[in-house]
Amino acid sequence: MTKSIESAIVIGATGLVGRELLKQLNQLPSCKKITAVVRHEDELLKSLNKVEQLVLSDFLLLNDEDVNGYSHAFSCLGSTIKKAGSKSAFYNIDFEINAHFADLFEETATHYLLVSAMGAKAGSKIFYNQVKGQLEDHVQALQLSKVSIVRPSLLLGERSEQRTLEDATQKLYRKFAYLVPDSFKYKPVTAEQVAHTMVEAAQKQEKPFEIYDNLRIQKSI
């Protein structure tokens, strides 16, 4: 059974995908209420007339009352080991906070949507993919009404913070993009494509659980 997006709560709202997602949600006639959970009030988000900002210094402080009554919950929160400062700090952001957010929707009617990563696998030898996989496993084990997991490859777009390796990879890809066929499953995708995939999944997914791989994201727009 599908459900229109009537109200949405978003974590990772100031990131590359989060900002694009909020723009798209803000344009939906059906969506009357949008809450962006942020650590500091964001000036750019004030331009979106439907978006309210819930300021929390620690997202682990989110409680049942904060998330009550939303038709959809979007988790776009993610970092890198370099930005977080250590593996443990990265784990706290990408697993602990995302897992806590998902826990709050157990046994509710809220549709939960997560931005994960291509290659996510709990048994991976790559720490980043391992943490993403552990989070996916955690989410799947919960009693959630409906779950959508989106697994993009490299994300294209202008970030608010610098990610040296990703920035260099983006420049290299743009130079040789014409050589990459559309059928290439590792082809980078834009934040707009990822956000569009989430919005489409939120409105059209009928199955209680579904994974949207990079090829599906590529075809979203």
PATIVO-365706 format. One line per 4 residues: number of its first residue (from 1); their letters; for each residue x, y, z of N, C-alpha, C, O. Coordinates in nm, 3 decimals, padded with zeros to 5 digits. Layout:
N
NUM	a	X Y Z X Y Z X Y Z X Y Z | ...
END
This chain:
221
1	mtks	00.084 -00.120 00.000 00.000 00.000 00.000 00.087 00.125 00.000 00.177 00.138 00.083 | 00.061 00.216 -00.093 00.140 00.339 -00.100 00.077 00.447 -00.013 -00.040 00.439 00.025 | 00.158 00.550 00.018 00.112 00.659 00.103 00.176 00.788 00.056 00.298 00.793 00.037 | 00.098 00.893 00.038 00.155 01.020 -00.003 00.236 01.080 00.112 00.212 01.049 00.229
5	iesa	00.331 01.164 00.078 00.415 01.227 00.180 00.338 01.346 00.237 00.327 01.450 00.173 | 00.285 01.328 00.357 00.208 01.434 00.421 00.294 01.515 00.516 00.276 01.636 00.530 | 00.389 01.447 00.581 00.480 01.515 00.674 00.611 01.437 00.676 00.611 01.315 00.663 | 00.721 01.509 00.692 00.852 01.444 00.684 00.948 01.502 00.786 00.947 01.622 00.814
9	ivig	01.032 01.415 00.842 01.139 01.458 00.929 01.270 01.407 00.869 01.277 01.293 00.824 | 01.372 01.492 00.869 01.497 01.461 00.799 01.617 01.486 00.890 01.628 01.592 00.951 | 01.707 01.387 00.899 01.837 01.411 00.961 01.942 01.405 00.850 01.924 01.337 00.748 | 02.053 01.477 00.871 02.149 01.494 00.762 02.098 01.600 00.666 02.130 01.598 00.547
13	atgl	02.018 01.691 00.718 01.946 01.789 00.636 02.038 01.892 00.571 02.000 01.951 00.469 | 02.156 01.914 00.626 02.245 02.016 00.570 02.353 01.956 00.482 02.443 02.028 00.436 | 02.346 01.827 00.458 02.442 01.761 00.371 02.401 01.771 00.225 02.299 01.831 00.191 | 02.481 01.712 00.140 02.461 01.720 -00.004 02.323 01.666 -00.046 02.249 01.733 -00.118
17	vgre	02.290 01.546 -00.001 02.160 01.487 -00.035 02.048 01.551 00.046 01.939 01.576 -00.006 | 02.073 01.577 00.172 01.970 01.633 00.259 01.913 01.764 00.209 01.791 01.784 00.210 | 02.000 01.854 00.166 01.953 01.983 00.116 01.866 01.966 -00.009 01.762 02.030 -00.023 | 01.911 01.881 -00.099 01.836 01.857 -00.222 01.702 01.792 -00.190 01.600 01.826 -00.251
21	llkq	01.702 01.699 -00.096 01.578 01.633 -00.057 01.478 01.734 -00.002 01.359 01.730 -00.036 | 01.524 01.825 00.083 01.434 01.925 00.141 01.375 02.014 00.032 01.258 02.051 00.040 | 01.454 02.049 -00.067 01.403 02.130 -00.178 01.289 02.058 -00.250 01.186 02.117 -00.282 | 01.310 01.928 -00.275 01.208 01.851 -00.347 01.083 01.830 -00.262 00.972 01.838 -00.313
25	lnql	01.102 01.803 -00.134 00.987 01.786 -00.045 00.908 01.917 -00.033 00.785 01.916 -00.027 | 00.979 02.027 -00.030 00.916 02.157 -00.015 00.825 02.191 -00.134 00.732 02.271 -00.121 | 00.852 02.129 -00.247 00.773 02.154 -00.368 00.652 02.061 -00.381 00.568 02.080 -00.470 | 00.643 01.962 -00.293 00.532 01.867 -00.301 00.405 01.926 -00.240 00.406 01.964 -00.122
29	psck	00.296 01.935 -00.316 00.170 01.989 -00.263 00.117 01.907 -00.145 00.056 01.962 -00.053 | 00.141 01.776 -00.148 00.087 01.689 -00.043 00.159 01.705 00.091 00.102 01.677 00.196 | 00.283 01.751 00.087 00.367 01.759 00.207 00.342 01.891 00.279 00.383 01.997 00.231 | 00.277 01.885 00.392 00.237 02.005 00.466 00.336 02.044 00.576 00.343 02.160 00.616
33	kita	00.412 01.946 00.625 00.503 01.973 00.736 00.637 01.905 00.710 00.641 01.785 00.681 | 00.746 01.980 00.722 00.880 01.926 00.704 00.968 01.974 00.819 00.979 02.094 00.842 | 01.028 01.881 00.889 01.118 01.916 00.999 01.260 01.871 00.965 01.284 01.754 00.935 | 01.353 01.966 00.971 01.494 01.936 00.950 01.564 01.937 01.085 01.565 02.040 01.154
37	vvrh	01.621 01.825 01.123 01.693 01.818 01.250 01.836 01.866 01.225 01.909 01.807 01.145 | 01.876 01.972 01.293 02.007 02.033 01.269 02.078 02.060 01.402 02.014 02.071 01.507 | 02.210 02.071 01.395 02.286 02.104 01.516 02.290 02.254 01.540 02.297 02.300 01.654 | 02.285 02.329 01.432 02.282 02.475 01.440 02.180 02.525 01.337 02.165 02.466 01.230
41	edel	02.113 02.633 01.369 02.017 02.688 01.274 02.086 02.722 01.143 02.191 02.787 01.141 | 02.026 02.678 01.033 02.086 02.693 00.901 02.015 02.803 00.823 01.894 02.794 00.800 | 02.089 02.905 00.782 02.030 03.019 00.713 01.971 02.980 00.578 01.866 03.031 00.539 | 02.039 02.890 00.506 01.993 02.851 00.373 01.857 02.781 00.377 01.777 02.793 00.284
45	lksl	01.832 02.707 00.485 01.706 02.634 00.495 01.587 02.727 00.520 01.472 02.688 00.499 | 01.614 02.849 00.564 01.507 02.944 00.591 01.434 02.986 00.464 01.322 03.038 00.470 | 01.498 02.964 00.349 01.435 03.001 00.222 01.327 02.902 00.180 01.249 02.930 00.088 | 01.321 02.787 00.246 01.220 02.685 00.215 01.102 02.705 00.309 01.113 02.678 00.429
49	nkve	00.991 02.750 00.255 00.880 02.798 00.338 00.814 02.692 00.427 00.756 02.725 00.530 | 00.822 02.565 00.387 00.757 02.460 00.467 00.849 02.399 00.573 00.804 02.325 00.660 | 00.977 02.431 00.565 01.075 02.365 00.652 01.089 02.435 00.787 01.114 02.555 00.794 | 01.073 02.356 00.892 01.100 02.401 01.028 01.228 02.334 01.075 01.255 02.219 01.040
53	qlvl	01.307 02.404 01.153 01.434 02.348 01.201 01.424 02.311 01.349 01.387 02.393 01.433 | 01.458 02.187 01.377 01.466 02.140 01.516 01.614 02.136 01.553 01.688 02.051 01.504 | 01.656 02.228 01.639 01.798 02.241 01.673 01.831 02.155 01.795 01.775 02.174 01.903 | 01.923 02.061 01.774 01.970 01.974 01.882 02.122 01.963 01.874 02.176 01.936 01.767
57	sdfl	02.190 01.983 01.985 02.335 01.974 01.986 02.382 01.829 01.966 02.492 01.805 01.917 | 02.298 01.735 02.005 02.330 01.593 01.994 02.205 01.521 01.943 02.101 01.522 02.009 | 02.215 01.458 01.826 02.098 01.390 01.767 02.054 01.270 01.849 01.943 01.220 01.831 | 02.139 01.223 01.938 02.099 01.112 02.024 01.996 01.157 02.128 01.938 01.075 02.199
61	llnd	01.975 01.289 02.136 01.873 01.343 02.226 01.734 01.337 02.166 01.635 01.363 02.235 | 01.724 01.304 02.037 01.593 01.288 01.973 01.511 01.185 02.050 01.562 01.079 02.086 | 01.384 01.216 02.074 01.300 01.122 02.148 01.170 01.095 02.074 01.145 01.150 01.967 | 01.089 01.009 02.132 00.963 00.968 02.068 00.872 01.086 02.039 00.806 01.090 01.936
65	edvn	00.868 01.182 02.130 00.782 01.299 02.112 00.827 01.383 01.992 00.744 01.436 01.918 | 00.959 01.394 01.972 01.013 01.473 01.861 00.971 01.419 01.725 00.951 01.495 01.631 | 00.959 01.287 01.716 00.935 01.223 01.585 00.792 01.173 01.567 00.760 01.109 01.467 | 00.708 01.201 01.662 00.571 01.147 01.660 00.486 01.205 01.546 00.483 01.326 01.524
69	gysh	00.418 01.115 01.474 00.317 01.157 01.379 00.361 01.185 01.237 00.278 01.224 01.155 | 00.487 01.165 01.205 00.534 01.189 01.068 00.500 01.071 00.978 00.512 00.955 01.018 | 00.458 01.101 00.856 00.429 00.993 00.762 00.559 00.931 00.708 00.562 00.812 00.676 | 00.665 01.012 00.699 00.792 00.965 00.645 00.911 01.020 00.723 00.910 01.134 00.769
73	afsc	01.013 00.937 00.736 01.138 00.978 00.802 01.254 00.949 00.709 01.269 00.837 00.660 | 01.336 01.049 00.685 01.447 01.036 00.592 01.580 01.053 00.666 01.602 01.152 00.735 | 01.668 00.954 00.650 01.800 00.961 00.710 01.905 00.979 00.601 01.937 00.886 00.528 | 01.958 01.101 00.593 02.062 01.135 00.494 02.195 01.163 00.563 02.287 01.217 00.501
77	lgst	02.205 01.128 00.690 02.324 01.159 00.769 02.439 01.066 00.736 02.423 00.944 00.735 | 02.555 01.125 00.708 02.673 01.044 00.679 02.798 01.129 00.686 02.793 01.251 00.669 | 02.909 01.065 00.711 03.035 01.137 00.722 03.146 01.055 00.657 03.119 00.960 00.584 | 03.269 01.092 00.683 03.386 01.015 00.643 03.476 01.003 00.765 03.463 01.081 00.860
81	ikka	03.566 00.907 00.764 03.657 00.891 00.878 03.743 01.016 00.894 03.769 01.060 01.006 | 03.786 01.074 00.780 03.870 01.193 00.786 03.796 01.310 00.849 03.849 01.378 00.937 | 03.672 01.333 00.805 03.596 01.444 00.858 03.559 01.421 01.005 03.565 01.513 01.086 | 03.520 01.298 01.037 03.482 01.266 01.175 03.601 01.273 01.270 03.586 01.307 01.387
85	gsks	03.720 01.240 01.218 03.841 01.249 01.300 03.898 01.117 01.346 04.015 01.109 01.381 | 03.815 01.013 01.347 03.861 00.881 01.388 03.755 00.778 01.348 03.643 00.814 01.313 | 03.794 00.651 01.353 03.698 00.546 01.321 03.583 00.544 01.422 03.468 00.523 01.385 | 03.616 00.566 01.549 03.512 00.562 01.651 03.414 00.678 01.635 03.293 00.661 01.654
89	afyn	03.465 00.795 01.600 03.377 00.910 01.578 03.290 00.888 01.455 03.171 00.923 01.455 | 03.348 00.831 01.350 03.272 00.799 01.230 03.162 00.699 01.262 03.049 00.713 01.216 | 03.194 00.598 01.342 03.096 00.495 01.380 02.981 00.558 01.459 02.865 00.521 01.442 | 03.015 00.653 01.544 02.912 00.720 01.624 02.813 00.794 01.537 02.693 00.794 01.565
93	idfe	02.863 00.857 01.430 02.774 00.931 01.340 02.696 00.837 01.249 02.573 00.839 01.245 | 02.771 00.755 01.175 02.708 00.676 01.069 02.630 00.555 01.119 02.537 00.509 01.053 | 02.668 00.504 01.234 02.588 00.393 01.289 02.502 00.437 01.406 02.379 00.429 01.398 | 02.564 00.483 01.513 02.490 00.509 01.637 02.375 00.608 01.619 02.264 00.581 01.664
97	inah	02.401 00.720 01.556 02.295 00.821 01.541 02.187 00.773 01.445 02.068 00.786 01.473 | 02.229 00.717 01.331 02.130 00.666 01.236 02.047 00.552 01.296 01.927 00.545 01.273 | 02.112 00.465 01.372 02.041 00.353 01.435 01.940 00.406 01.538 01.828 00.356 01.548 | 01.982 00.506 01.615 01.892 00.566 01.715 01.770 00.627 01.647 01.657 00.610 01.693
101	fadl	01.793 00.697 01.537 01.683 00.760 01.463 01.586 00.653 01.413 01.464 00.669 01.425 | 01.638 00.546 01.357 01.552 00.437 01.308 01.475 00.371 01.423 01.357 00.338 01.407 | 01.541 00.353 01.537 01.476 00.290 01.653 01.348 00.362 01.694 01.252 00.300 01.738 | 01.348 00.494 01.677 01.234 00.574 01.722 01.107 00.546 01.643 00.997 00.581 01.687
105	feet	01.121 00.484 01.526 01.004 00.459 01.441 00.957 00.314 01.446 00.869 00.274 01.370 | 01.017 00.236 01.535 00.975 00.096 01.548 00.830 00.091 01.597 00.791 00.163 01.688 | 00.753 00.003 01.533 00.612 -00.017 01.566 00.529 00.111 01.549 00.433 00.133 01.623 | 00.566 00.193 01.452 00.485 00.308 01.413 00.444 00.289 01.267 00.485 00.192 01.204
109	athy	00.364 00.381 01.214 00.320 00.371 01.074 00.412 00.450 00.980 00.382 00.462 00.861 | 00.521 00.502 01.032 00.612 00.587 00.953 00.696 00.506 00.855 00.751 00.402 00.891 | 00.706 00.553 00.734 00.792 00.494 00.631 00.932 00.550 00.652 00.952 00.671 00.648 | 01.030 00.461 00.674 01.168 00.502 00.702 01.255 00.483 00.578 01.255 00.375 00.517
113	llvs	01.329 00.588 00.540 01.414 00.584 00.421 01.556 00.622 00.457 01.579 00.722 00.524 | 01.651 00.541 00.413 01.792 00.556 00.452 01.883 00.568 00.331 01.873 00.490 00.236 | 01.972 00.667 00.334 02.080 00.674 00.236 02.196 00.591 00.290 02.257 00.628 00.391 | 02.225 00.481 00.225 02.336 00.395 00.264 02.450 00.416 00.164 02.484 00.530 00.133
117	amga	02.508 00.310 00.115 02.618 00.323 00.018 02.632 00.196 -00.063 02.605 00.086 -00.015 | 02.674 00.213 -00.185 02.703 00.098 -00.269 02.818 00.020 -00.203 02.918 00.080 -00.163 | 02.803 -00.109 -00.192 02.908 -00.189 -00.129 02.886 -00.212 00.020 02.969 -00.274 00.087 | 02.774 -00.161 00.071 02.745 -00.179 00.214 02.733 -00.328 00.247 02.652 -00.399 00.186
121	kags	02.812 -00.374 00.342 02.810 -00.514 00.382 02.880 -00.528 00.517 02.995 -00.487 00.533 | 02.809 -00.584 00.613 02.864 -00.596 00.748 02.995 -00.673 00.751 03.080 -00.648 00.837 | 03.013 -00.768 00.658 03.134 -00.849 00.657 03.245 -00.793 00.570 03.346 -00.860 00.549 | 03.228 -00.672 00.520 03.329 -00.612 00.432 03.459 -00.586 00.506 03.459 -00.558 00.626
125	kify	03.570 -00.595 00.434 03.700 -00.563 00.492 03.725 -00.412 00.492 03.817 -00.364 00.558 | 03.641 -00.339 00.418 03.651 -00.193 00.414 03.564 -00.137 00.527 03.443 -00.161 00.529 | 03.624 -00.064 00.619 03.553 -00.019 00.739 03.428 00.061 00.706 03.323 00.040 00.767 | 03.437 00.151 00.610 03.323 00.234 00.570 03.206 00.147 00.528 03.095 00.165 00.577
129	nqvk	03.229 00.053 00.438 03.123 -00.036 00.390 03.072 -00.127 00.502 02.954 -00.163 00.505 | 03.162 -00.164 00.591 03.127 -00.251 00.705 03.026 -00.181 00.795 02.927 -00.241 00.836 | 03.052 -00.055 00.827 02.961 00.021 00.914 02.825 00.042 00.845 02.720 00.029 00.908 | 02.830 00.075 00.716 02.705 00.093 00.641 02.624 -00.038 00.640 02.501 -00.036 00.653
133	gqle	02.694 -00.149 00.625 02.627 -00.279 00.625 02.568 -00.314 00.761 02.458 -00.368 00.769 | 02.640 -00.282 00.866 02.590 -00.306 01.001 02.463 -00.225 01.027 02.369 -00.272 01.092 | 02.463 -00.103 00.977 02.344 -00.018 00.993 02.225 -00.075 00.917 02.114 -00.079 00.969 | 02.249 -00.119 00.795 02.140 -00.181 00.717 02.083 -00.303 00.789 01.962 -00.321 00.794
137	dhvq	02.172 -00.385 00.844 02.126 -00.505 00.917 02.043 -00.465 01.038 01.942 -00.528 01.068 | 02.087 -00.361 01.108 02.015 -00.315 01.226 01.875 -00.268 01.188 01.777 -00.303 01.253 | 01.867 -00.190 01.082 01.738 -00.137 01.036 01.643 -00.249 00.994 01.524 -00.245 01.025 | 01.697 -00.347 00.924 01.614 -00.459 00.878 01.560 -00.542 00.994 01.455 -00.604 00.982
141	alql	01.633 -00.543 01.105 01.591 -00.623 01.221 01.481 -00.555 01.303 01.419 -00.620 01.387 | 01.457 -00.428 01.279 01.355 -00.355 01.353 01.214 -00.384 01.300 01.197 -00.426 01.186 | 01.117 -00.360 01.384 00.977 -00.374 01.344 00.929 -00.240 01.287 00.860 -00.163 01.354 | 00.967 -00.215 01.162 00.932 -00.091 01.095 00.822 -00.115 00.994 00.817 -00.221 00.931
145	skvs	00.734 -00.019 00.977 00.620 -00.031 00.886 00.665 -00.050 00.742 00.615 -00.138 00.673 | 00.760 00.032 00.698 00.811 00.023 00.562 00.951 00.082 00.559 00.978 00.183 00.623 | 01.041 00.017 00.484 01.181 00.060 00.478 01.228 00.070 00.333 01.202 -00.019 00.252 | 01.297 00.179 00.302 01.362 00.196 00.173 01.510 00.225 00.199 01.543 00.316 00.275
149	ivrp	01.598 00.148 00.135 01.741 00.172 00.148 01.797 00.209 00.012 01.782 00.135 -00.086 | 01.861 00.325 00.006 01.914 00.378 -00.120 02.066 00.368 -00.116 02.130 00.417 -00.023 | 02.124 00.303 -00.218 02.268 00.276 -00.219 02.338 00.344 -00.336 02.360 00.281 -00.440 | 02.374 00.471 -00.322 02.443 00.540 -00.430 02.592 00.507 -00.436 02.652 00.463 -00.338
153	slll	02.649 00.528 -00.553 02.794 00.521 -00.571 02.849 00.658 -00.532 02.795 00.722 -00.442 | 02.955 00.703 -00.597 03.010 00.836 -00.570 02.905 00.942 -00.597 02.838 00.940 -00.700 | 02.891 01.036 -00.503 02.793 01.143 -00.517 02.856 01.266 -00.580 02.962 01.312 -00.538 | 02.790 01.319 -00.682 02.836 01.441 -00.748 02.760 01.560 -00.693 02.639 01.555 -00.673
157	gers	02.834 01.669 -00.668 02.769 01.791 -00.619 02.865 01.872 -00.536 02.973 01.825 -00.499 | 02.825 01.994 -00.506 02.908 02.085 -00.427 02.872 02.070 -00.279 02.761 02.101 -00.237 | 02.970 02.022 -00.203 02.948 02.006 -00.059 02.985 02.134 00.016 03.064 02.216 -00.032 | 02.926 02.149 00.133 02.959 02.265 00.216 03.096 02.248 00.280 03.162 02.346 00.315
161	eqrt	03.140 02.120 00.296 03.273 02.095 00.351 03.359 02.029 00.245 03.309 01.968 00.150 | 03.490 02.042 00.261 03.583 01.985 00.164 03.609 01.838 00.193 03.635 01.799 00.306 | 03.603 01.758 00.086 03.640 01.617 00.094 03.740 01.594 -00.019 03.701 01.568 -00.133 | 03.867 01.604 00.013 03.973 01.610 -00.088 03.968 01.496 -00.188 03.972 01.520 -00.309
165	leda	03.960 01.373 -00.141 03.960 01.258 -00.231 03.836 01.259 -00.320 03.846 01.237 -00.441 | 03.719 01.285 -00.261 03.596 01.288 -00.339 03.598 01.402 -00.441 03.553 01.385 -00.555 | 03.650 01.517 -00.400 03.658 01.631 -00.492 03.747 01.598 -00.612 03.713 01.630 -00.726 | 03.860 01.534 -00.585 03.952 01.497 -00.692 03.889 01.394 -00.785 03.906 01.401 -00.906
169	tqkl	03.817 01.299 -00.726 03.751 01.196 -00.805 03.642 01.256 -00.893 03.625 01.217 -01.009 | 03.568 01.352 -00.837 03.464 01.420 -00.915 03.523 01.490 -01.036 03.468 01.481 -01.146 | 03.634 01.561 -01.017 03.697 01.634 -01.127 03.744 01.538 -01.235 03.729 01.564 -01.354 | 03.802 01.426 -01.192 03.850 01.326 -01.287 03.734 01.265 -01.363 03.742 01.245 -01.484
173	yrkf	03.625 01.235 -01.291 03.509 01.175 -01.356 03.449 01.270 -01.460 03.417 01.229 -01.571 | 03.433 01.396 -01.423 03.372 01.491 -01.515 03.453 01.503 -01.644 03.398 01.527 -01.752 | 03.584 01.487 -01.631 03.671 01.497 -01.748 03.649 01.382 -01.845 03.656 01.399 -01.966 | 03.622 01.265 -01.789 03.607 01.145 -01.873 03.466 01.087 -01.871 03.447 00.972 -01.910
177	aylv	03.367 01.164 -01.826 03.229 01.115 -01.812 03.172 01.062 -01.943 03.093 00.967 -01.943 | 03.213 01.122 -02.053 03.157 01.081 -02.183 03.197 00.939 -02.219 03.136 00.878 -02.307 | 03.298 00.884 -02.153 03.344 00.749 -02.181 03.270 00.643 -02.099 03.282 00.524 -02.125 | 03.193 00.688 -02.000 03.126 00.595 -01.907 02.985 00.564 -01.956 02.902 00.655 -01.964
181	pdsf	02.955 00.438 -01.990 02.821 00.402 -02.037 02.718 00.410 -01.926 02.752 00.395 -01.808 | 02.593 00.435 -01.962 02.486 00.445 -01.863 02.464 00.314 -01.787 02.414 00.314 -01.675 | 02.502 00.203 -01.850 02.482 00.072 -01.788 02.589 00.038 -01.684 02.581 -00.066 -01.620 | 02.689 00.124 -01.668 02.798 00.098 -01.572 02.745 00.117 -01.430 02.707 00.228 -01.392
185	kykp	02.743 00.010 -01.353 02.676 00.015 -01.223 02.745 00.105 -01.121 02.683 00.145 -01.023 | 02.873 00.136 -01.143 02.946 00.222 -01.050 02.941 00.369 -01.090 03.004 00.453 -01.025 | 02.868 00.401 -01.195 02.864 00.538 -01.245 02.817 00.633 -01.135 02.715 00.609 -01.072 | 02.893 00.742 -01.112 02.853 00.839 -01.009 02.714 00.896 -01.036 02.670 00.904 -01.150
189	vtae	02.647 00.936 -00.930 02.513 00.993 -00.940 02.509 01.128 -00.868 02.594 01.156 -00.784 | 02.411 01.208 -00.902 02.399 01.339 -00.839 02.312 01.332 -00.715 02.232 01.240 -00.697 | 02.328 01.432 -00.630 02.243 01.442 -00.511 02.097 01.455 -00.551 02.008 01.403 -00.483 | 02.072 01.523 -00.662 01.936 01.539 -00.713 01.875 01.403 -00.747 01.758 01.378 -00.718
193	qvah	01.954 01.315 -00.809 01.905 01.181 -00.844 01.874 01.099 -00.719 01.773 01.028 -00.713 | 01.962 01.107 -00.619 01.941 01.032 -00.496 01.816 01.081 -00.424 01.733 01.001 -00.381 | 01.803 01.213 -00.412 01.686 01.270 -00.346 01.557 01.235 -00.421 01.455 01.204 -00.360 | 01.563 01.241 -00.553 01.446 01.207 -00.635 01.407 01.060 -00.614 01.289 01.028 -00.607
197	tmve	01.507 00.973 -00.605 01.482 00.831 -00.580 01.410 00.813 -00.446 01.317 00.733 -00.436 | 01.454 00.886 -00.345 01.391 00.875 -00.213 01.247 00.924 -00.215 01.159 00.862 -00.157 | 01.223 01.036 -00.283 01.088 01.091 -00.291 00.996 00.995 -00.366 00.881 00.974 -00.327 | 01.047 00.937 -00.475 00.968 00.842 -00.552 00.938 00.716 -00.470 00.826 00.666 -00.471
201	aaqk	01.040 00.667 -00.398 01.021 00.549 -00.314 00.919 00.577 -00.205 00.836 00.492 -00.173 | 00.926 00.697 -00.148 00.834 00.735 -00.040 00.690 00.735 -00.087 00.599 00.704 -00.010 | 00.669 00.769 -00.212 00.532 00.781 -00.264 00.480 00.655 -00.333 00.359 00.632 -00.337 | 00.571 00.574 -00.388 00.526 00.465 -00.475 00.559 00.324 -00.425 00.501 00.227 -00.475
205	qekp	00.649 00.311 -00.329 00.688 00.176 -00.286 00.572 00.104 -00.219 00.507 00.158 -00.129 | 00.547 -00.017 -00.264 00.439 -00.097 -00.206 00.492 -00.205 -00.112 00.426 -00.241 -00.015 | 00.610 -00.257 -00.141 00.668 -00.362 -00.058 00.712 -00.304 00.077 00.747 -00.187 00.085 | 00.711 -00.385 00.182 00.753 -00.336 00.314 00.903 -00.308 00.322 00.948 -00.231 00.408
209	feiy	00.982 -00.370 00.231 01.126 -00.347 00.232 01.178 -00.349 00.088 01.145 -00.440 00.011 | 01.258 -00.250 00.053 01.314 -00.248 -00.081 01.448 -00.173 -00.083 01.465 -00.072 -00.015 | 01.542 -00.226 -00.164 01.672 -00.163 -00.183 01.677 -00.100 -00.322 01.638 -00.162 -00.420 | 01.725 00.024 -00.329 01.739 00.096 -00.455 01.888 00.107 -00.485 01.959 00.186 -00.424
213	dnlr	01.934 00.025 -00.581 02.077 00.024 -00.611 02.115 00.140 -00.703 02.030 00.218 -00.746 | 02.244 00.150 -00.731 02.295 00.264 -00.806 02.237 00.273 -00.947 02.216 00.383 -00.998 | 02.211 00.160 -01.010 02.153 00.162 -01.144 02.013 00.222 -01.142 01.976 00.297 -01.233 | 01.936 00.190 -01.040 01.801 00.247 -01.028 01.808 00.398 -01.001 01.726 00.475 -01.051
217	iqks	01.906 00.438 -00.923 01.923 00.581 -00.895 01.957 00.656 -01.023 01.906 00.766 -01.047 | 02.045 00.596 -01.105 02.085 00.658 -01.232 01.964 00.685 -01.323 01.960 00.783 -01.396 | 01.866 00.596 -01.315 01.749 00.606 -01.405 01.636 00.690 -01.344 01.529 00.704 -01.404 | 01.659 00.744 -01.227 01.550 00.813 -01.156 01.510 00.944 -01.223 01.395 00.987 -01.211
221	i	01.604 01.007 -01.293 01.573 01.134 -01.361 01.625 01.125 -01.504 01.610 01.220 -01.581
END
